[in-house]
Amino acid sequence: MKLYTIGFTKKSAEKFFGLLREAGVSALVDVRLNNVSQLSGFAKRDDLRYFLGEICDARYAHRTELAPTQDMLDAYKKRAIDWAAYEESFIQLMKARQIEETVQQETLDNAVLLCSEDNARHCHRRLVAEYLAQRWGDVTIEHLA
């Protein structure tokens, strides 16, 4: 199974959709809590769904159970907790939600997890991908630059 991740920040639409098309993804799974933010530009839900179909022949899905809670996000953004604490809290949340049981593997095969962060290193999309890979096995993860 191949699972990709990508962030849209610091990418033009040309670069973003070019990376998706080059990878040949069949679906984009939006793991943001808020998928209609004014800061999203071309990555707002309805625009993204349209562009994915037209440019990449890919499906769109929004899965908030793969997103952190608003309280977690706020605590991290306001520096009330550091990355290590955020990561641990989010891993515990995924365990509690039992995402490895509730998300069907076939929906993520050859799919890309989307969040806003330009780099996967400090983004929950990486944590989701790694968590599922550990539980499902035989999953290759590629972070699209």
Secondary structure, DSSP 8 states (H G I E B T S, - for coil): -EEEEEE-TT--HHHHHHHHHHHT-SEEEE--S-S--GGGGGGSHHHHHHHIIIII--EEEE-GGGS--HHHHHHHHTTSS-HHHHHHHHHHHHHHHTHHHHS-HHHHTTEEEEES-SSSTTSHHHHHHHHHHHHH-S-EEEE--
